[in-house]
Amino acid sequence: MILSSDYHTHTPYSHGKNTVLENATVAKAKGLKEIAITDHGFNHILFGLKRKKLPDLRAEIIEAEKLTGVKVLLGMESNLISLDGSTDMKKTDLSDFDIYLCGIHEVLWFKSISDMYNIFLKNYSAYKFGRKPSDKVIANTTKAYINAIKSNPIDILTHINYKCYCNLQEVAKCCADYGTYVEINTKKRHVSAEELNLMASTGVRFVIDSDAHSADRVGDTKIAEEILAEAEVPLEQIDNIDGRLPKFRFAEYKAEKL
């Protein structure tokens, strides 16, 4: 299994240590065809990307592509901020980006106090104290993910089930129906082999991403290889390995709508 691309990397524009060029240089050394710079979404209180910085980020991306020959996409790891599926990627922001990732994070400006309570606090308290969340909490998180996928042209769901728990099969089925990828994140173990098998049974497509916060981790596949060795997921269901590149729904959306 050889990684073709890495669609989840960070820079100092949010919580990363290395520049766009440094990330792209490592990608080139590892033989990757393309990467995405996906800094944390605007509503992340501590590390959110700033809209006013987007022109500077785009300029660094253009320069990195010229110097390395690696295709570099400008993306964002947006935040799911409400049960109705809203994210902090507004429709007016879409034209600035090439790829659209979405996940659930801590320390966010949620759409409402109720959304913060139901999506984050209920989940995080269960995680913190090692308890299984209630069926209602899982149903609410599942609803939020599904609403987000249906309402937004999201390319990739990041580290699903990490600290915020959902019905993985239902969410994966929605991803399969709408053309959203599920990420196998190699920064943290967010699903088990059994859970990966459950999602794969829906026909959903996967990508392996490093979630690199430093350049040395760009293109890392270690955790993915460990989980896949335990699971029964056909490698043909992973679209950014062995020379393959994914077909993203956001690019199609932009071509048709913007």
C-alpha positions as CSV (number, residue, x, y, z in Angstrom):
1,M,0.0,0.0,0.0
2,I,1.6,3.3,-1.2
3,L,0.0,6.6,-0.4
4,S,-0.8,8.8,-3.4
5,S,-1.9,11.9,-1.6
6,D,-2.5,13.4,1.8
7,Y,-5.6,15.7,2.2
8,H,-5.3,16.7,5.8
9,T,-2.2,18.8,6.8
10,H,-1.8,21.9,9.0
11,T,0.4,24.9,8.9
12,P,1.1,27.9,11.2
13,Y,-2.1,29.5,9.8
14,S,-3.8,27.4,12.5
15,H,-2.1,24.8,14.6
16,G,0.7,23.5,12.5
17,K,4.5,23.9,12.9
18,N,5.7,24.0,9.3
19,T,5.1,26.1,6.3
20,V,3.1,25.1,3.2
21,L,6.4,24.7,1.3
22,E,7.9,22.5,4.0
23,N,4.8,20.3,3.9
24,A,4.9,20.1,0.1
25,T,8.7,19.3,0.1
26,V,8.2,16.3,2.4
27,A,5.3,15.2,0.2
28,K,7.5,15.3,-2.8
29,A,10.2,13.3,-1.0
30,K,7.7,10.7,-0.2
31,G,6.4,10.5,-3.8
32,L,2.9,12.0,-3.2
33,K,1.1,13.5,-6.2
34,E,-0.8,16.1,-4.2
35,I,-1.6,17.3,-0.7
36,A,-4.1,19.7,0.8
37,I,-3.5,22.4,3.4
38,T,-6.5,22.1,5.7
39,D,-6.1,24.4,8.6
40,H,-8.7,24.5,11.4
41,G,-12.0,26.2,10.7
42,F,-12.9,29.8,11.4
43,N,-14.9,29.0,14.5
44,H,-12.0,27.3,16.3
45,I,-11.5,29.7,19.2
46,L,-7.8,28.9,19.8
47,F,-6.5,27.9,16.3
48,G,-9.0,29.0,13.7
49,L,-8.0,30.1,10.3
50,K,-8.5,33.9,9.6
51,R,-10.4,34.9,6.5
52,K,-8.1,37.9,6.0
53,K,-5.1,35.5,5.8
54,L,-6.5,33.5,2.9
55,P,-4.8,35.5,0.1
56,D,-1.4,35.0,1.9
57,L,-2.1,31.3,2.2
58,R,-3.1,31.0,-1.5
59,A,0.2,32.8,-2.4
60,E,2.2,30.3,-0.4
61,I,0.4,27.4,-2.1
62,I,1.1,28.7,-5.6
63,E,4.8,29.2,-4.7
64,A,5.0,25.7,-3.1
65,E,3.5,24.1,-6.3
66,K,6.0,25.9,-8.5
67,L,9.0,24.9,-6.4
68,T,8.1,21.2,-5.7
69,G,5.8,20.2,-8.6
70,V,3.4,18.8,-6.0
71,K,-0.3,19.8,-6.5
72,V,-1.3,21.7,-3.4
73,L,-5.0,22.2,-2.6
74,L,-6.3,25.0,-0.4
75,G,-8.8,23.5,2.0
76,M,-10.1,23.9,5.5
77,E,-11.0,21.4,8.3
78,S,-14.3,23.1,9.0
79,N,-16.2,22.6,12.2
80,L,-19.6,21.1,12.6
81,I,-21.3,23.7,14.8
82,S,-25.0,22.7,15.1
83,L,-27.4,19.8,15.1
84,D,-28.9,21.2,11.9
85,G,-25.6,20.5,10.1
86,S,-24.2,24.0,9.8
87,T,-20.5,24.4,9.6
88,D,-18.2,27.4,9.8
89,M,-17.6,27.3,6.1
90,K,-20.2,29.7,4.8
91,K,-21.5,29.7,1.3
92,T,-19.7,33.0,0.7
93,D,-16.4,31.2,1.6
94,L,-16.7,28.4,-0.9
95,S,-15.1,30.1,-3.8
96,D,-11.9,30.6,-1.8
97,F,-11.3,26.8,-1.4
98,D,-10.4,23.8,-3.4
99,I,-11.4,21.0,-0.9
100,Y,-13.8,20.8,2.0
101,L,-13.2,18.8,5.1
102,C,-15.4,18.7,8.2
103,G,-15.0,17.4,11.7
104,I,-16.1,18.0,15.3
105,H,-13.6,19.7,17.6
106,E,-13.3,21.2,21.1
107,V,-13.2,24.9,21.9
108,L,-15.5,26.1,19.2
109,W,-18.0,28.9,18.7
110,F,-21.1,26.7,18.2
111,K,-24.2,28.1,16.6
112,S,-26.0,28.1,19.9
113,I,-25.5,27.1,23.6
114,S,-27.9,24.3,23.0
115,D,-25.7,23.0,20.1
116,M,-22.6,23.2,22.2
117,Y,-24.3,21.3,25.0
118,N,-25.8,18.5,22.8
119,I,-22.8,18.1,20.4
120,F,-19.8,18.8,22.5
121,L,-20.4,18.8,26.3
122,K,-22.5,15.6,26.3
123,N,-20.0,13.7,24.2
124,Y,-16.9,15.1,25.9
125,S,-18.1,14.3,29.4
126,A,-18.7,10.7,28.3
127,Y,-15.2,10.6,26.8
128,K,-13.6,12.2,29.8
129,F,-15.1,9.8,32.3
130,G,-14.8,6.7,30.1
131,R,-18.5,6.2,29.8
132,K,-20.6,5.1,26.8
133,P,-22.7,8.1,25.7
134,S,-26.5,7.7,26.0
135,D,-28.5,6.6,22.9
136,K,-29.9,10.1,22.7
137,V,-26.4,11.7,22.6
138,I,-25.4,9.2,19.8
139,A,-28.6,10.0,17.9
140,N,-28.0,13.7,18.1
141,T,-24.4,13.4,16.9
142,T,-25.5,11.1,14.1
143,K,-28.2,13.6,13.1
144,A,-25.7,16.5,13.1
145,Y,-23.3,14.6,10.8
146,I,-26.0,13.5,8.4
147,N,-27.5,17.0,8.2
148,A,-24.0,18.4,7.5
149,I,-23.4,15.9,4.7
150,K,-26.8,16.5,3.1
151,S,-26.5,20.3,3.4
152,N,-22.9,20.9,2.4
153,P,-20.6,19.6,-0.4
154,I,-18.2,18.0,2.2
155,D,-15.4,16.0,0.6
156,I,-14.1,14.3,3.7
157,L,-15.3,13.7,7.3
158,T,-12.3,13.9,9.6
159,H,-11.5,11.6,12.5
160,I,-15.1,10.5,12.9
161,N,-16.1,9.2,16.4
162,Y,-13.1,10.9,18.1
163,K,-14.5,12.2,21.4
164,C,-17.9,12.7,19.7
165,Y,-19.8,9.5,19.1
166,C,-22.3,8.6,16.4
167,N,-23.9,5.7,14.7
168,L,-21.0,5.0,12.3
169,Q,-23.1,2.8,10.0
170,E,-25.8,5.4,9.5
171,V,-23.2,8.2,8.9
172,A,-21.2,6.0,6.5
173,K,-24.3,5.1,4.5
174,C,-25.1,8.8,4.1
175,C,-21.5,9.5,3.0
176,A,-21.8,6.7,0.4
177,D,-25.1,8.2,-0.8
178,Y,-23.7,11.7,-1.2
179,G,-20.1,11.1,-2.2
180,T,-18.4,12.1,1.0
181,Y,-15.3,10.2,2.0
182,V,-14.6,8.9,5.5
183,E,-11.1,9.6,6.6
184,I,-8.8,7.0,8.2
185,N,-6.8,9.3,10.4
186,T,-3.2,8.4,11.2
187,K,-2.7,11.0,14.0
188,K,-5.1,9.2,16.3
189,R,-7.0,5.9,16.5
190,H,-10.6,7.1,16.2
191,V,-12.2,3.8,15.1
192,S,-11.5,0.1,15.7
193,A,-11.0,-2.5,13.0
194,E,-14.5,-3.8,13.6
195,E,-16.0,-0.2,13.3
196,L,-14.0,0.2,10.0
197,N,-15.5,-3.0,8.7
198,L,-19.0,-1.8,9.7
199,M,-18.6,1.4,7.7
200,A,-17.0,-0.4,4.8
201,S,-20.1,-2.6,4.5
202,T,-22.1,0.4,3.4
203,G,-20.0,0.9,0.3
204,V,-18.5,4.2,1.6
205,R,-15.2,5.2,0.1
206,F,-12.1,6.0,2.3
207,V,-9.1,8.2,2.2
208,I,-6.0,7.9,4.5
209,D,-4.9,11.2,5.9
210,S,-2.0,12.1,8.2
211,D,-3.6,15.1,10.0
212,A,0.0,16.3,10.1
213,H,0.7,19.2,12.4
214,S,4.4,19.0,11.5
215,A,6.0,18.4,8.1
216,D,7.7,15.2,9.1
217,R,4.3,13.5,9.5
218,V,3.0,14.4,6.0
219,G,2.2,11.1,4.2
220,D,2.3,9.0,7.4
221,T,0.3,5.8,7.2
222,K,1.4,3.8,10.3
223,I,-1.9,3.8,12.2
224,A,-3.9,3.1,9.1
225,E,-1.7,0.2,8.2
226,E,-2.2,-1.2,11.8
227,I,-6.0,-0.9,11.7
228,L,-6.2,-2.3,8.1
229,A,-4.1,-5.3,9.1
230,E,-6.8,-6.1,11.6
231,A,-9.8,-5.2,9.4
232,E,-11.2,-6.8,6.3
233,V,-11.6,-3.6,4.2
234,P,-10.7,-4.1,0.5
235,L,-7.9,-1.8,-0.4
236,E,-9.8,-1.0,-3.6
237,Q,-12.2,0.9,-1.3
238,I,-9.5,3.4,-0.4
239,D,-9.1,6.0,-3.1
240,N,-5.8,7.7,-2.4
241,I,-3.4,4.8,-2.5
242,D,-1.5,2.9,-5.2
243,G,-1.6,5.7,-7.7
244,R,-5.3,6.4,-7.3
245,L,-6.7,9.9,-6.6
246,P,-10.2,10.6,-5.2
247,K,-13.0,12.2,-7.1
248,F,-14.3,14.9,-4.8
249,R,-17.9,16.3,-4.7
250,F,-16.8,19.8,-3.9
251,A,-15.0,20.2,-7.2
252,E,-18.1,19.1,-9.0
253,Y,-20.3,21.4,-6.9
254,K,-18.0,24.4,-7.7
255,A,-18.1,23.6,-11.4
256,E,-21.9,23.5,-11.4
257,K,-22.8,26.2,-8.8
258,L,-20.0,28.8,-8.5
